[in-house]
Amino acid sequence: MSGSFDKVDLEAGWQQQLAAEFDQEYMQHLDAFLTQQQQGKTIYPPEEDRFNAFKYTPFDEVNVVILGQDPYHGPGQAHGLCFSVPDGIKPPPSLKNIFKEIHRDLGLPIATNGCLTSWAKQGVLLLNSVMTVEQASAGSHQKQGWELFTDSVIQRLNEHKEGVVFLLWGSYAHKKGQFIDESRHKVLRAVHPSPLSAHRGFLGCGHFGEANAYLKSIGKEPVDWSLPAEESMQLSIF
């Protein structure tokens, strides 16, 4: 590895699955692109956080995959887990809608803390299809190689795991479904939780309860989707 990927230290299971990807021509192109972009531009998430999804969720422990598009592009928001923000950062609109659906589906309090690391540590891989972005420029790092890398991630999970729940929200995520054998895994599809589309089927999808029901049916532990909430805030985001 070289350049932007010098400091990538993948968890052992992911290292076994993905190490060869870093030698591929497309990843060398991506490495050069990122190295160039980092000269004078602000790129999110910070370099040390870009592979956090793999750090927090070892390959052997993946039971659920939530697929995002690309990272948040505002200061302090992106930290390498899709839809998640660090402690102390206000949850963005899509994440608020995720919390609304968890409340509707499972009756859990609406979270006010948008950090989803507790999900990641329970086997929920929070993966963005494109893993970097330029500040204030949504989609700016698309078609540079990240999509091929995350396609490979999905393919390896499909081939080497059994009984993974894939939550695919929005048409961009739905395209990744082509790599998934639905006779061996559970695929749940809905529109994106963005305010532009959430009321067309994300709110009411029931994915969180359905994911847990499936996991329990095959003898796996359900996910505790609860997150810290303040009583006074529970209804204020509706």
C-alpha positions as CSV (number, residue, x, y, z in Angstrom):
1,M,0.0,0.0,0.0
2,S,1.2,3.5,-0.6
3,G,0.0,7.1,-0.3
4,S,-3.5,7.5,1.2
5,F,-3.7,3.9,2.1
6,D,-0.3,3.7,4.0
7,K,-1.9,3.7,7.4
8,V,-4.8,1.3,6.7
9,D,-4.7,-1.4,9.3
10,L,-7.6,-3.7,8.6
11,E,-9.0,-6.1,11.2
12,A,-7.6,-9.6,10.5
13,G,-10.7,-11.1,8.9
14,W,-11.1,-8.1,6.6
15,Q,-7.4,-8.1,5.9
16,Q,-7.7,-11.7,4.7
17,Q,-10.7,-10.8,2.5
18,L,-9.6,-7.5,1.1
19,A,-5.8,-7.2,1.1
20,A,-5.5,-8.2,-2.5
21,E,-7.9,-5.3,-3.5
22,F,-5.3,-2.7,-2.6
23,D,-3.0,-4.1,-5.3
24,Q,-5.6,-3.7,-8.0
25,E,-5.2,-1.0,-10.7
26,Y,-8.4,0.7,-9.7
27,M,-7.2,1.1,-6.1
28,Q,-3.9,2.5,-7.2
29,H,-5.9,5.1,-9.2
30,L,-8.0,5.9,-6.2
31,D,-4.9,6.2,-4.0
32,A,-3.4,8.7,-6.4
33,F,-6.7,10.6,-6.7
34,L,-7.0,10.9,-2.9
35,T,-3.3,11.9,-2.5
36,Q,-3.9,14.7,-5.1
37,Q,-7.2,15.8,-3.5
38,Q,-5.7,16.1,-0.1
39,Q,-3.3,18.8,-1.4
40,G,-5.2,22.0,-0.5
41,K,-8.7,20.5,-0.1
42,T,-10.6,19.3,2.9
43,I,-11.6,15.7,2.6
44,Y,-14.0,13.9,4.9
45,P,-13.8,11.7,6.9
46,P,-10.3,12.3,8.3
47,E,-7.8,9.8,7.0
48,E,-7.6,7.9,10.3
49,D,-11.4,7.3,10.3
50,R,-12.0,6.2,6.7
51,F,-12.0,2.5,7.4
52,N,-13.8,2.7,10.8
53,A,-16.6,0.5,9.5
54,F,-14.2,-2.4,9.2
55,K,-12.4,-1.5,12.5
56,Y,-15.6,-1.6,14.6
57,T,-17.2,-4.6,12.9
58,P,-14.9,-7.5,12.3
59,F,-15.7,-9.6,9.2
60,D,-16.6,-12.7,11.2
61,E,-19.1,-10.7,13.3
62,V,-21.1,-9.1,10.5
63,N,-24.8,-9.9,10.8
64,V,-26.3,-6.8,9.3
65,V,-25.2,-4.4,6.6
66,I,-26.6,-0.9,6.3
67,L,-25.4,0.7,3.0
68,G,-25.1,4.5,2.6
69,Q,-24.1,6.5,-0.5
70,D,-21.2,8.8,0.5
71,P,-20.1,10.5,3.7
72,Y,-21.6,13.6,5.2
73,H,-19.7,16.6,3.7
74,G,-20.1,19.1,6.6
75,P,-17.4,19.9,9.2
76,G,-17.1,17.3,11.9
77,Q,-19.9,15.0,10.7
78,A,-18.3,12.1,8.9
79,H,-16.4,9.5,10.9
80,G,-16.3,6.4,8.6
81,L,-19.7,4.9,9.6
82,C,-22.6,5.5,7.2
83,F,-25.4,7.7,8.6
84,S,-23.5,8.1,11.9
85,V,-22.0,11.3,13.3
86,P,-19.6,11.6,16.3
87,D,-20.8,12.3,19.8
88,G,-21.9,15.9,20.2
89,I,-22.8,16.4,16.6
90,K,-26.5,17.1,15.8
91,P,-28.1,14.2,13.9
92,P,-28.6,15.1,10.2
93,P,-32.1,14.8,8.7
94,S,-31.7,11.3,7.2
95,L,-30.5,10.0,10.6
96,K,-33.4,11.7,12.3
97,N,-35.8,9.8,10.0
98,I,-34.0,6.5,10.9
99,F,-34.6,7.3,14.6
100,K,-38.3,8.1,13.9
101,E,-38.7,4.7,12.2
102,I,-37.0,2.8,15.0
103,H,-39.4,4.6,17.4
104,R,-42.4,3.7,15.3
105,D,-41.3,0.1,14.6
106,L,-39.9,-0.9,18.0
107,G,-41.3,1.7,20.4
108,L,-37.8,2.8,21.5
109,P,-37.2,6.4,22.5
110,I,-36.0,8.7,19.7
111,A,-32.3,9.1,20.0
112,T,-30.7,12.5,20.4
113,N,-27.1,11.1,20.0
114,G,-26.3,10.3,16.4
115,C,-23.2,8.2,17.1
116,L,-23.9,4.6,15.9
117,T,-20.8,2.9,17.1
118,S,-22.8,0.8,19.5
119,W,-24.6,-0.7,16.4
120,A,-21.3,-1.3,14.7
121,K,-19.9,-3.2,17.7
122,Q,-23.0,-5.5,17.6
123,G,-22.2,-6.7,14.1
124,V,-23.9,-3.9,12.0
125,L,-21.5,-3.0,9.2
126,L,-22.2,0.7,8.5
127,L,-20.8,1.0,5.0
128,N,-20.8,3.9,2.6
129,S,-20.5,2.9,-1.1
130,V,-18.2,5.8,-1.6
131,M,-15.9,6.3,1.4
132,T,-14.7,9.9,1.0
133,V,-16.0,13.3,-0.1
134,E,-14.7,16.8,-0.5
135,Q,-16.1,19.4,2.0
136,A,-19.4,20.9,0.8
137,S,-19.4,18.9,-2.4
138,A,-21.7,15.9,-2.2
139,G,-20.8,13.1,-4.5
140,S,-17.5,14.6,-5.5
141,H,-15.5,11.3,-5.1
142,Q,-17.9,9.1,-7.0
143,K,-16.6,7.0,-9.9
144,Q,-13.0,7.1,-8.7
145,G,-12.8,3.5,-7.5
146,W,-14.6,3.4,-4.2
147,E,-17.7,1.7,-5.7
148,L,-15.6,-1.2,-7.0
149,F,-14.0,-1.6,-3.6
150,T,-17.3,-1.7,-1.8
151,D,-18.8,-4.0,-4.5
152,S,-16.0,-6.3,-3.5
153,V,-16.9,-6.0,0.2
154,I,-20.5,-7.0,-0.6
155,Q,-19.4,-9.9,-2.8
156,R,-17.1,-11.3,-0.1
157,L,-19.8,-11.1,2.5
158,N,-22.2,-12.8,0.1
159,E,-19.8,-15.6,-0.6
160,H,-18.2,-16.2,2.7
161,K,-21.0,-15.5,5.2
162,E,-24.5,-17.0,5.8
163,G,-27.6,-15.2,7.1
164,V,-26.6,-11.6,6.8
165,V,-29.4,-9.0,6.7
166,F,-28.8,-6.3,4.1
167,L,-30.7,-3.0,4.5
168,L,-30.7,-1.3,1.2
169,W,-32.3,2.1,1.3
170,G,-32.7,4.1,-2.0
171,S,-31.9,3.2,-5.6
172,Y,-28.2,3.7,-5.2
173,A,-28.1,1.0,-2.5
174,H,-30.5,-1.2,-4.4
175,K,-28.0,-1.6,-7.2
176,K,-25.6,-3.3,-4.7
177,G,-28.3,-6.0,-4.3
178,Q,-27.2,-7.6,-7.6
179,F,-24.3,-9.2,-5.7
180,I,-26.4,-10.8,-3.0
181,D,-27.8,-14.4,-3.1
182,E,-31.2,-13.9,-1.5
183,S,-31.5,-17.6,-0.9
184,R,-28.7,-17.4,1.7
185,H,-29.2,-13.8,3.0
186,K,-32.1,-11.5,3.9
187,V,-32.4,-8.4,1.7
188,L,-34.8,-5.6,2.8
189,R,-35.3,-2.7,0.4
190,A,-36.9,0.7,1.0
191,V,-36.6,4.3,-0.3
192,H,-33.9,6.4,1.2
193,P,-34.5,8.0,4.7
194,S,-33.8,11.4,3.2
195,P,-36.5,14.0,3.9
196,L,-37.0,14.1,0.1
197,S,-38.2,10.5,0.1
198,A,-38.7,9.1,3.6
199,H,-42.5,9.6,3.5
200,R,-42.7,7.5,0.4
201,G,-42.0,4.2,2.2
202,F,-39.0,4.5,4.5
203,L,-41.2,5.6,7.4
204,G,-43.3,2.5,8.0
205,C,-40.9,0.0,6.4
206,G,-40.4,-2.0,9.6
207,H,-36.9,-3.0,8.7
208,F,-35.4,-2.9,12.2
209,G,-38.0,-5.3,13.7
210,E,-37.9,-7.5,10.6
211,A,-34.1,-7.7,10.7
212,N,-34.2,-8.8,14.4
213,A,-36.9,-11.3,13.7
214,Y,-34.8,-12.9,10.9
215,L,-31.6,-13.0,13.1
216,K,-33.5,-14.7,15.9
217,S,-35.1,-17.2,13.5
218,I,-31.6,-18.4,12.5
219,G,-30.2,-18.5,16.0
220,K,-28.4,-15.1,16.0
221,E,-28.5,-12.4,18.6
222,P,-30.9,-9.5,17.6
223,V,-29.5,-6.0,17.5
224,D,-30.2,-3.6,20.3
225,W,-31.1,-0.5,18.2
226,S,-31.6,1.7,21.3
227,L,-29.4,4.8,21.6
228,P,-29.2,7.6,24.2
229,A,-32.3,9.9,24.3
230,E,-33.4,12.8,26.3
231,E,-37.0,12.6,27.5
232,S,-37.7,16.3,26.6
233,M,-36.4,15.7,23.0
234,Q,-38.4,12.6,22.1
235,L,-41.2,14.3,20.2
236,S,-39.4,17.5,19.2
237,I,-38.0,16.2,15.9
238,F,-41.4,15.2,14.5
